[in-house]
Amino acid sequence: MSKKKKIVVVGGGTGTYQVLSGLKNYPSIELSAVISMCDSGGSTGRLRKELGILPPGDVRRAILAL
């Protein structure tokens, strides 16, 4: 029995979602992600400015990809 390779993806945005979505299809990989919380554009930027919360968009997409 071979050990799974551990891979950590670091980033944020659409590219990270795409990479995670592709890598999760390999059963020989144990996948983790570190996602940036520095989004300032679009609707997440408005949430951050108006409600004072961290932007949830990139983290949400990463969780869905995993």
N, C-alpha and C positions, 0 to 999 in steps of 0.2 A: 504494500500500500504506500503510495507516494504522498508526501505532505503537500498541502495546498500552498501556493505562493500567496503571500500577503502583499496587497497593493493598496496604497493610500493615494487618492486623487486630491490635490490641493488646488483650489480655484473658486470660481463663481461664474454665474451667468449661463448662457445657453450652451457654450462649449463643454462645460463640466457635466451638464445633464447628458449631452450626447455621448461623452466618453463613458460615463457611468452606465448608461443604458446599453452600450455595446459590450463593455467588459463583464457585466453581470451574466451574460450568456455563456461564459466559460466556467464549467464546474470545477476546474482546478485552481480557481482564484478565490481568495477570501478578500472581499472588497470593503474599504472604508473611505470616508470622505471628510475633508476639512474645508468648510465653505466660508468664503469671505462675507462679512456683514457690512460692507461699505457701499451698498447700492444707493445712488443718489438720483436716479432717473426714473421716469414713468410714475406709475401709481404707487410703487413702494417708496419713492422719494417723497410723495405727498403724505403718505402715512407717517413717515419718519418726522416730517416737518410739522404736521398738524397734530399728531397724537403723541409724538415723542417716543415712538417705539422703534425697535430694530426692524429693518426691512425683512419681511418673511419670504419674499418671492424665490430667491435662489436656494434657500434652505428647503423650502417646500418642494421645489423641483428635484433637488438632490435626493430627498427622502422618497419621492415617487419613483425615481430612477433605480434606487436600490431595492 
